[in-house]
């Protein structure tokens, strides 16, 4: 940190220093870079270039830190195919490692780390953003990217405290705090403050419509107003239009693809959507006509959803009318035969 009473900063910034980044410190260094790109002096705004490198370095930090925890369990777990892992190749770094989704699965299923579904969705969302940026180019909302980064940083801070920093002794922890964690914690607070202030400004626009305000798949905030027109995220500024149903179904997970709405007949109904009005009581919501439905059941004869008029009704009106028509024809043939 200090050289001859002059040098102040992480050792890795010292001129002429060797390249040495053990896994956890490598991830922490990426996070320090992320915060540096996202947190500016008062009055300065984050640039598109800042957001680009924040996304790239944040995804790098996620991969490094998740795999650092796998490595603590067993070095072979970081291989894409652990069954062919070779120790000498691991030590030389000459191998193909697993991706983010595989690392998450192994942490849950093999190591036994509890990862919340909402955190997994945020991590997978960042991986998609990074892949688009790295391979195809990215056009995205600046505020949405900052919100996504804040959510991932928040997860990683907890993950570090609970899973990784305990491997350092007391003296090392003091050094790690001074070099990385103090900077990261302060930066995270600033980024979260930005998101909170923006959401507070939007509250007046959204509260009136909270039964139809859902989580946006880009910023992961309750800011997408389902009005059947633009279906606009007020935080990101993105108009989802007809894509909103598929985006929300994909984000919230566990749902079938958007289905035919019994009200407007469009294929835009998403089941069990979590809304800002009451997150504990999901609703069936149409992203075309913006109607909520309760008590929908699937027709026994066709895949359509409908609201039963009577208890025990198991066919929709269309199939019921068809049954009536066929039954009338049947009796008409019987009468004709007599």
N, C-alpha and C positions, 0 to 999 in steps of 0.2 A: 504493500500500500504506500509506503513512504521510502524515499531514497535520499539520504543526507538531509533529511528534514524538508525536502522540497516536493518530492513526488507524492501526489494524492490521487487515488483512483484505483480501480481494479488492477491487479498485477498483470493481467493479460494486455493492458493498455500501455505498459511500460515499453518505451522504445527499445528495440533489440531483443525483446523477450522471445523465448522459444514458444512454439505452438504446442500447448498441452491443455487439452480440455477433457477431463474425465467425464463420463456420461451425465451425471447430475449437474455438474458445473457447466457443461456444454448447454444443457437445456436452460439453465438459469441465465446464461449469457445471451441466448436467443431472446428470453423474456425481457431482459434489460434493454435489448435493442427494440423490441416491440413497444415498450413503454416510451422509449426515446422518440419513436416515430409518432406515437399517439398523443403525447402530452407536450403542449407547447407553452411558451410564455403567454402571459395575459394579453389578450387581444389578437394573438396569432391563431390562424386556422390550420387545421391539418390538410395537407395537400394530397392529391391523388397518388403521387409517388410515395408519400408517407404511408398511405393505406396499402399500397401494393406491397411494400416491404414488411409492413406490420403483419399482413396475411401470410406471406411466405415464411417469415421468421417464427410466427406463432404456430403454424402447422409443424415447422421443424422442431419447435420446443415440445409440442404434444407428442410427436413420434419418439423423440429422444427420451423424454421423461417416462412415458408409458413403458418403453422397452427397458429403461433402467430398472423399473420395478420388476419386470419379467426376468431380467438378468439376475436380480437378487434371488429369485426363486430357483432358477437354473439357467445357465448360459444358453442351452440349446433352444429355449423357448423363443428367442429372438430370430431364429432362422425361419424362413418362409415354410420350409418343410423340416420340422425338428427330427423327423425320422432318419434324415441323412446328414445330421449335424456332425461336424468334425471339429474337435477342439483347436487344432492348429489353424484352421481357417477362421475360426472365431477370433483367435488372438491376433491374427494378421488383418482382420477386417475384410477378408476375401470371401464374402458370401452374400447371398440375397436375403434381406431381412423381411419380416412380415409387415403388412400394412397396418393402418390405423384400426380398421374394423377387426382384423385378426387379433391385434394386440388387445383390444377391448374384450373380445370373446375369451381370450386366454386368461386375462386378469380376472374375469368373472368366474369362468368355469374351472380353471386349474388352480390359480392362486387364491381364489376366494375373496377377492376385493369387491366390496359392494359399490356398484356404480349406478346412480339413479338414471332412470330412463330419460329424464329431461337433459341430463348432462351428456348422455350418449348421443342424443339427437343433435345437441349443439356441436359436439366433436365431429360427428359425421357431416354436419352442415359445413363446418370449416374445411374439412377435407375436400368436399365438392367445390367450394369456392377456390381453394388453392389449386386444385386440378384444372379448373377452368382458366385461372390466371396463368398457370405455368404452361399449359399445352395449347389453349385455344384463344387466349386473351379474355379479359374480363371487363364487362360494363356493369357496374353495380352502384347502388345508392351509397354515398359516403356515410350518412348517419347509420344506415343498416350495417355497414361493415364495421363501424365503431361499436355498435351494440353487440354484434356477434363477437367481436374481440373481447369486449368487457365480460361477456358470459363465459368465454373460454378461460380468460385470465382468472376469473373468480373460481372456476373449477380447479384450475391448476394450483392456485394458492392453497386450497384445502388439501388437494392430492399431495402436494409437497409436504405440508405439515403432518399429514396422517401416515404417509407411506414412505417418504424418502429422507427427510431431514433428520430423522431419528438415527440414521446410520452414521452421522458425524458425532465426534466427541465435543465436549463443551468448548474447547479452544477453536475447533474448526467451525462450530456454529457461530461463534462471535465473528470470525472472518467472513463466513458466508453471508451473515446479516449485513455487515458493513459493505461488502463488495456488491451484493445482489439484492437480498430480500428487502432491505429498507427502501431501496429505490423502487422495487417492484410493488411493494405495498402502497407506497405514496402514489405511484402512477396509477395503480388500479383504482384507488379511491377517487382520483381526478376523472378517470374515464367513466366510472360508475356515476359520478356526480353529473357529468355531461348528459348521460342517458336519462337520469332521474329528472333533471331540470327540463329536458325536452318533453318527457312524458307528462310532467306537470302542466306544461303549457298546452298540451294537447287534450288535457282532461275535459275542458269545457266543450271541445268539439265532439268528444266521444261518449261522455257519460250518459247523455240523453238516449243514446243508441246501444247501451251496454249489452242488452240481450242479443244483439247482433254483432258484437265486437269479438273477434276471435284472434288467435295467435297467428302472426304473419310468419310464413315459412322462411323469409329472408332475415328479418331482425330478431325473430323469436320473442316478440313482444305483443301484448294485447293491444294492437293498434290497427288491425285490418277490419274495416267497417263493411259488412255484407249488406249492400243496399240494392243488389240486383242490377246495378247500373255499371259503375266503374269497379266496385269491390276494391276500394282503394285503401292501401296501408298509409295511415296519416303520419307515421314516423318515417318510413322510407320514401314516401311519395310515389310509390309504385301502384299503377292501376292493373290489377290482376285480370280483370274481365272474365272470360270464360275459363281461364286457367286456375282460378282461385280454388275451386272445389278439389281439383286433383292435387294442388299444392298443399292444401290443408290436410287432406286425407293422407298424403305422403308424410307430412311432418308429424302428425299426431300418432300415426302408426296404429296397427291393429284393426284397421277398418278395411272393408272391401272397397273396390273402386267406386267412384260416384255412381249412384243409381238413378233410375227414372223417378222424378218427383211426381207424387200423386196429385199435386195441385196444378203445376204448369206443364207437365209432361216432358220437361227437358231432363237430360241426363246430367243433373247437377246437384243431386241430393247426397249429402255426406252424413253418415250415421254417427251418433255419439260425439258430436263436436263439443269441445270445451269452450265456454264463452266467459267473457269478463263478468257477466251478470251473476253467475253462480258456477264457478269452476268445478264444484263438487257434484253438479247435476248436469251431465252432458245432454245435448238435445240433437234431434235430427233436423238438419238445416239445409234449405235449398239455396244455392248460390246464384240462382237465376231469378227467382221470384222473392227471395229473402224471407220465405215463410218458415216458421218452426212447426214441427209436428211431434205429437206424443202418441204413444201406443201403436205405432206402425207395426204391421206383421207382414210376413211374406206369403204371397198367394200360393196355395197348395198346387195349383195347376200351371202357373207361370211365375217367372222370377220377380214380378212387380211387387212393390210395397203398397199397402193400402191401409186405411183406417176402418176397422170393422164397425158396422152399424149395430150389430147385435153380438152379445157375448157368445163366443164359440164359433163365430163366422170365420171360415178359413179359405174362402175364394174371393177374389176381387169382383167388382161389378161387371167388368167385361167378361170374365170367365163365367160368372153367374148368369148373365144374359145368354151366353152361348149355351150353357147347360139347359136353360129354360127353352131355348130355341130347339135344341136337339130333343128334349123331352116332348115338346109339342108335336114335333115331326114324328116321334115314335108312336105317340097315341093316335095321331092322324092315320098312320099306316095300319095300326090295329083296327081302327074303325073301318077303314077302307077294305081290309081283308074280311071283316065280318059281313 
